[in-house]
Amino acid sequence: MRSKWTAGIGVVAVMGMAACGKSSSPAAVPTPAPTATPTPAPAGTPAAFTCPFPALPDLHINCPKLTPELDSYVNKAIETVVAQQPQLFDFSNNLGEGSWKVLDRQAYVNAVVAAIHAQGICAKDDNEEIAVKNSNSFNEQYNIWTSGGYVRRAYITTCMPAQF
């Protein structure tokens, strides 16, 4: 007794031999069924910025007011936060010169520090100010928020060596 599988092979073989030599045109090749395109894996969370300079102790030294060198990074970071996170500001309440009312101080400070990090510069929230450095030879202190709750762009002082 022959199985259905054996009979099926015989039919395919006979059909294949019958087709040999009867036509000069090439036999049609079946096209494979389309395959689903794999969904790309979601992009991972970007790694948090790590300052490449080792932390230094706070020596409690007096820090003179010099000509700032890192203010362009701070100003660019503030502009980036204003553009990318408008929910942090009340644009109808402005003291002038881009000094808008800040609606969430800590979120604003964190966003500015992150925007400085995105430029490859070290920064940290230093309570009333932010500390910024691009080496351990010095750091600069900036006040980016007024006590009244508005955006501020003020260089305060330079500490040598860096104090963070």
Backbone as CSV, one residue per row, in Angstrom:
resi,resn,N_x,N_y,N_z,CA_x,CA_y,CA_z,C_x,C_y,C_z
1,MET,0.851,-1.168,0.000,0.000,0.000,0.000,0.895,1.228,0.000
2,ARG,0.606,2.148,-0.901,1.398,3.374,-1.003,0.751,4.472,-0.169
3,SER,1.589,5.271,0.452,1.037,6.378,1.254,0.727,7.559,0.339
4,LYS,-0.047,8.475,0.873,-0.374,9.690,0.103,0.897,10.460,-0.235
5,TRP,1.857,10.421,0.655,3.098,11.159,0.446,3.857,10.568,-0.735
6,THR,3.969,9.242,-0.810,4.668,8.575,-1.907,3.959,8.828,-3.222
7,ALA,2.644,8.787,-3.214,1.875,9.048,-4.438,2.083,10.477,-4.884
8,GLY,2.159,11.398,-3.953,2.357,12.817,-4.289,3.687,13.032,-4.957
9,ILE,4.728,12.341,-4.511,6.048,12.483,-5.116,6.008,11.980,-6.546
10,GLY,5.324,10.865,-6.785,5.224,10.315,-8.136,4.540,11.282,-9.077
11,VAL,3.490,11.930,-8.623,2.772,12.896,-9.467,3.671,14.071,-9.804
12,VAL,4.409,14.573,-8.835,5.304,15.712,-9.074,6.394,15.302,-10.048
13,ALA,6.942,14.095,-9.910,8.000,13.632,-10.802,7.496,13.490,-12.220
14,VAL,6.296,12.938,-12.404,5.729,12.775,-13.746,5.480,14.138,-14.368
15,MET,4.946,15.089,-13.603,4.673,16.430,-14.142,5.971,17.105,-14.540
16,GLY,7.004,16.909,-13.741,8.290,17.524,-14.048,8.887,16.944,-15.311
17,MET,8.777,15.615,-15.530,9.336,14.978,-16.723,8.510,15.343,-17.945
18,ALA,7.220,15.499,-17.805,6.377,15.839,-18.948,6.701,17.228,-19.451
19,ALA,7.151,18.086,-18.562,7.428,19.459,-18.966,8.780,19.567,-19.649
20,CYS,9.675,18.615,-19.472,11.021,18.684,-20.049,10.955,18.663,-21.558
21,GLY,11.673,19.565,-22.196,11.834,19.584,-23.628,10.622,20.050,-24.397
22,LYS,9.516,20.416,-23.842,8.323,20.805,-24.580,8.306,22.290,-24.906
23,SER,9.061,23.126,-24.192,8.954,24.567,-24.428,10.348,25.163,-24.451
24,SER,10.519,26.183,-25.295,11.813,26.843,-25.334,11.857,28.019,-24.352
25,SER,10.713,28.388,-23.780,10.721,29.502,-22.820,11.054,28.954,-21.435
26,PRO,11.716,29.765,-20.623,12.094,29.284,-19.292,10.856,29.062,-18.433
27,ALA,10.968,28.094,-17.576,9.859,27.798,-16.672,9.719,28.931,-15.663
28,ALA,8.511,29.232,-15.302,8.259,30.284,-14.313,8.762,29.825,-12.953
29,VAL,9.488,30.718,-12.311,9.998,30.419,-10.980,9.034,31.060,-9.993
30,PRO,8.516,30.285,-9.084,7.578,30.888,-8.132,8.302,31.918,-7.276
31,THR,7.638,33.038,-7.052,8.226,34.078,-6.202,7.893,33.773,-4.757
32,PRO,8.875,33.947,-3.909,8.623,33.656,-2.500,7.633,34.671,-1.921
33,ALA,6.894,34.217,-0.960,5.939,35.107,-0.297,6.710,36.198,0.422
34,PRO,6.163,37.416,0.412,6.878,38.506,1.101,7.016,38.193,2.586
35,THR,8.165,38.561,3.098,8.397,38.351,4.528,8.211,39.672,5.250
36,ALA,7.813,39.597,6.468,7.612,40.813,7.258,8.960,41.445,7.559
37,THR,9.010,42.764,7.443,10.222,43.487,7.781,10.336,43.524,9.298
38,PRO,11.469,43.119,9.817,11.582,43.125,11.278,11.502,44.546,11.822
39,THR,10.820,44.693,12.921,10.702,45.991,13.567,12.016,46.270,14.282
40,PRO,12.606,47.458,14.024,13.871,47.749,14.697,13.657,47.865,16.197
41,ALA,14.646,47.466,16.935,14.571,47.578,18.396,14.553,49.055,18.763
42,PRO,13.801,49.427,19.781,13.772,50.833,20.165,15.162,51.280,20.606
43,ALA,15.447,52.538,20.298,16.743,53.089,20.672,16.848,53.114,22.186
44,GLY,17.994,52.770,22.675,18.200,52.771,24.119,18.262,54.189,24.656
45,THR,18.083,54.312,25.916,18.199,55.609,26.560,19.641,56.060,26.457
46,PRO,19.859,57.313,26.029,21.245,57.764,25.928,21.932,57.672,27.296
47,ALA,23.186,57.325,27.261,23.931,57.233,28.508,24.011,58.606,29.155
48,ALA,23.923,58.626,30.448,24.021,59.888,31.174,25.426,60.453,30.992
49,PHE,25.516,61.771,30.955,26.806,62.433,30.813,27.636,62.191,32.061
50,THR,28.882,61.869,31.874,29.818,61.728,32.974,30.972,62.673,32.716
51,CYS,31.203,63.554,33.650,32.306,64.499,33.502,33.614,63.728,33.445
52,PRO,34.451,63.998,32.437,35.696,63.242,32.307,36.782,63.666,33.300
53,PHE,36.523,64.728,34.073,37.514,65.217,35.031,37.148,64.740,36.430
54,PRO,38.099,64.217,37.179,37.774,63.734,38.524,37.294,64.883,39.410
55,ALA,36.389,64.555,40.314,35.872,65.560,41.238,36.997,66.035,42.159
56,LEU,36.985,67.311,42.434,37.955,67.892,43.357,37.216,68.353,44.606
57,PRO,37.906,68.395,45.725,37.239,68.842,46.949,37.000,70.345,46.932
58,ASP,36.001,70.767,47.681,35.755,72.201,47.867,36.761,72.684,48.900
59,LEU,37.674,73.528,48.477,38.743,74.006,49.351,38.329,75.256,50.127
60,HIS,37.103,75.702,49.928,36.578,76.905,50.600,37.490,78.111,50.358
61,ILE,37.931,78.244,49.123,38.795,79.364,48.768,37.933,80.520,48.281
62,ASN,38.504,81.696,48.279,37.820,82.843,47.693,37.968,82.748,46.188
63,CYS,36.886,82.973,45.498,36.886,82.858,44.044,36.711,84.252,43.454
64,PRO,37.709,84.731,42.700,37.620,86.092,42.151,36.645,86.181,40.977
65,LYS,36.210,87.388,40.720,35.374,87.661,39.549,36.324,88.047,38.419
66,LEU,36.415,87.170,37.412,37.299,87.375,36.269,36.454,87.503,35.004
67,THR,37.078,87.508,33.864,36.348,87.482,32.596,35.873,86.051,32.365
68,PRO,34.564,85.844,32.214,34.066,84.475,32.048,34.520,83.874,30.725
69,GLU,34.750,82.559,30.755,35.153,81.825,29.553,34.093,80.836,29.087
70,LEU,33.181,80.460,29.962,32.223,79.401,29.650,30.795,79.917,29.499
71,ASP,30.636,81.218,29.469,29.284,81.798,29.422,28.524,81.433,28.151
72,SER,29.226,81.215,27.048,28.523,80.858,25.806,27.823,79.504,25.946
73,TYR,28.416,78.572,26.698,27.780,77.266,26.925,26.519,77.417,27.775
74,VAL,26.606,78.263,28.777,25.450,78.485,29.656,24.326,79.158,28.874
75,ASN,24.643,80.198,28.122,23.612,80.897,27.343,22.977,79.991,26.295
76,LYS,23.789,79.186,25.620,23.240,78.255,24.628,22.329,77.238,25.313
77,ALA,22.721,76.762,26.490,21.902,75.795,27.225,20.554,76.413,27.609
78,ILE,20.561,77.648,28.075,19.303,78.313,28.437,18.414,78.455,27.205
79,GLU,18.981,78.882,26.089,18.197,79.027,24.854,17.624,77.685,24.398
80,THR,18.398,76.630,24.541,17.932,75.288,24.168,16.749,74.873,25.034
81,VAL,16.847,75.111,26.333,15.764,74.741,27.250,14.509,75.559,26.949
82,VAL,14.661,76.843,26.690,13.505,77.686,26.354,12.821,77.159,25.094
83,ALA,13.605,76.775,24.097,13.049,76.296,22.827,12.444,74.900,22.945
84,GLN,13.080,74.013,23.692,12.663,72.615,23.728,11.715,72.263,24.875
85,GLN,11.651,73.121,25.880,10.783,72.833,27.027,9.977,74.069,27.419
86,PRO,9.162,74.581,26.506,8.420,75.817,26.782,7.451,75.694,27.956
87,GLN,7.077,74.478,28.328,6.160,74.290,29.447,6.766,74.755,30.774
88,LEU,8.070,74.991,30.809,8.726,75.447,32.035,8.627,76.951,32.246
89,PHE,8.031,77.674,31.279,8.038,79.136,31.327,6.659,79.732,31.108
90,ASP,6.472,80.916,31.679,5.289,81.729,31.387,5.788,82.869,30.498
91,PHE,5.613,82.719,29.187,6.135,83.697,28.235,5.367,85.016,28.257
92,SER,4.215,85.031,28.892,3.464,86.294,29.007,3.976,87.127,30.178
93,ASN,4.841,86.564,30.992,5.387,87.259,32.157,6.893,87.375,31.955
94,ASN,7.324,88.511,31.420,8.701,88.696,30.989,9.246,89.990,31.571
95,LEU,10.416,89.924,32.189,11.078,91.129,32.698,11.883,91.831,31.610
96,GLY,11.899,91.260,30.413,12.672,91.823,29.300,13.944,91.042,29.071
97,GLU,14.476,91.152,27.848,15.739,90.491,27.475,15.718,88.990,27.754
98,GLY,14.609,88.322,27.484,14.544,86.874,27.638,14.504,86.403,29.074
99,SER,14.006,87.233,29.961,13.910,86.856,31.370,12.466,86.505,31.708
100,TRP,12.045,85.293,31.271,10.671,84.844,31.471,10.499,84.242,32.846
101,LYS,9.265,84.231,33.293,8.927,83.604,34.575,9.145,82.096,34.445
102,VAL,9.867,81.520,35.403,10.125,80.086,35.449,9.023,79.453,36.292
103,LEU,8.356,78.444,35.748,7.245,77.802,36.438,7.680,76.659,37.351
104,ASP,8.816,76.038,37.066,9.321,74.932,37.880,10.831,75.088,37.970
105,ARG,11.283,75.705,39.068,12.694,76.036,39.214,13.596,74.810,39.075
106,GLN,13.310,73.727,39.813,14.210,72.571,39.790,14.253,71.914,38.416
107,ALA,13.104,71.808,37.762,13.091,71.229,36.410,13.894,72.107,35.452
108,TYR,13.788,73.424,35.603,14.549,74.362,34.768,16.051,74.191,35.002
109,VAL,16.479,74.197,36.254,17.908,74.057,36.562,18.430,72.713,36.045
110,ASN,17.683,71.638,36.288,18.101,70.318,35.797,18.218,70.301,34.278
111,ALA,17.279,70.939,33.595,17.295,70.974,32.131,18.490,71.774,31.613
112,VAL,18.808,72.888,32.256,19.966,73.693,31.827,21.260,72.905,32.044
113,VAL,21.392,72.250,33.188,22.586,71.441,33.451,22.699,70.331,32.396
114,ALA,21.588,69.671,32.081,21.605,68.617,31.057,21.979,69.182,29.685
115,ALA,21.508,70.380,29.359,21.831,71.004,28.072,23.305,71.414,28.008
116,ILE,23.895,71.747,29.137,25.343,72.014,29.179,26.100,70.700,28.971
117,HIS,25.650,69.644,29.634,26.267,68.324,29.441,26.204,67.902,27.978
118,ALA,25.090,68.192,27.314,24.923,67.816,25.903,25.964,68.497,25.020
119,GLN,26.567,69.563,25.507,27.628,70.257,24.773,29.013,69.714,25.147
120,GLY,29.048,68.690,26.003,30.310,68.086,26.400,31.038,68.832,27.497
121,ILE,30.315,69.658,28.245,30.905,70.468,29.310,30.359,69.989,30.645
122,CYS,31.195,69.961,31.664,30.782,69.532,32.997,30.002,70.657,33.685
123,ALA,28.938,70.273,34.373,28.139,71.240,35.114,27.409,70.525,36.228
124,LYS,27.072,71.272,37.270,26.271,70.698,38.345,25.442,71.786,38.996
125,ASP,24.321,71.366,39.545,23.470,72.245,40.327,24.191,72.486,41.649
126,ASP,24.463,73.731,41.939,25.195,74.095,43.151,24.297,74.929,44.056
127,ASN,23.064,74.504,44.196,22.020,75.152,44.986,21.602,76.495,44.395
128,GLU,22.185,77.579,44.811,21.762,78.895,44.302,22.356,79.220,42.937
129,GLU,23.370,78.485,42.542,24.065,78.720,41.277,24.291,77.384,40.580
130,ILE,24.815,77.444,39.357,25.322,76.234,38.725,26.830,76.409,38.558
131,ALA,27.551,75.316,38.718,28.996,75.305,38.539,29.283,74.665,37.189
132,VAL,30.221,75.256,36.440,30.532,74.806,35.083,32.048,74.737,34.938
133,LYS,32.541,73.635,34.313,33.986,73.540,34.064,34.259,72.749,32.804
134,ASN,35.401,73.032,32.187,35.865,72.239,31.046,37.262,71.673,31.315
135,SER,37.733,71.831,32.544,38.987,71.242,33.023,38.954,71.343,34.543
136,ASN,39.957,70.820,35.191,40.029,70.967,36.644,40.846,72.183,37.066
137,SER,41.311,72.972,36.097,42.093,74.146,36.463,41.211,75.271,37.001
138,PHE,39.935,75.294,36.623,39.017,76.309,37.146,37.572,75.873,36.902
139,ASN,36.662,76.484,37.637,35.240,76.372,37.329,34.622,77.755,37.483
140,GLU,33.533,77.945,36.787,32.811,79.219,36.875,31.443,78.968,37.476
141,GLN,30.970,79.948,38.222,29.661,79.892,38.859,28.726,80.845,38.114
142,TYR,27.510,80.369,37.846,26.500,81.166,37.156,25.199,81.121,37.926
143,ASN,24.521,82.242,37.941,23.176,82.305,38.500,22.232,82.338,37.308
144,ILE,21.353,81.336,37.211,20.466,81.243,36.048,19.003,81.457,36.423
145,TRP,18.778,81.870,37.673,17.410,82.018,38.172,17.412,83.124,39.221
146,THR,16.469,84.043,39.128,16.382,85.114,40.119,15.564,84.646,41.312
147,SER,15.724,85.332,42.424,14.933,84.989,43.612,13.444,85.217,43.366
148,GLY,13.116,86.066,42.398,11.724,86.302,42.029,11.171,85.240,41.088
149,GLY,12.035,84.325,40.635,11.583,83.213,39.806,11.666,83.449,38.312
150,TYR,12.596,84.270,37.859,12.754,84.555,36.433,14.096,84.024,35.927
151,VAL,14.181,83.801,34.611,15.438,83.394,33.978,16.460,84.510,34.200
152,ARG,17.649,84.102,34.580,18.749,85.045,34.744,19.960,84.465,34.050
153,ARG,20.802,85.325,33.510,22.040,84.902,32.846,23.175,85.713,33.452
154,ALA,23.691,85.249,34.581,24.687,86.051,35.288,25.893,85.217,35.681
155,TYR,27.052,85.633,35.180,28.318,85.068,35.643,28.552,85.621,37.040
156,ILE,28.979,84.764,37.963,29.196,85.201,39.340,30.688,85.258,39.678
157,THR,31.413,84.145,39.468,32.790,84.090,39.888,33.543,82.925,39.231
158,THR,34.866,82.921,39.366,35.715,81.823,38.883,36.520,81.288,40.057
159,CYS,36.523,79.981,40.232,37.277,79.341,41.287,38.450,78.574,40.676
160,MET,39.664,78.760,41.266,40.856,78.079,40.787,41.546,77.402,41.964
161,PRO,41.748,76.103,41.919,41.302,75.135,40.910,39.794,74.921,41.017
162,ALA,39.287,74.091,40.114,37.858,73.802,40.111,37.449,73.245,41.476
163,GLN,36.243,73.583,41.892,35.768,73.186,43.217,34.738,72.066,43.165
164,PHE,34.696,71.348,42.055,33.833,70.146,41.978,34.442,69.181,40.994
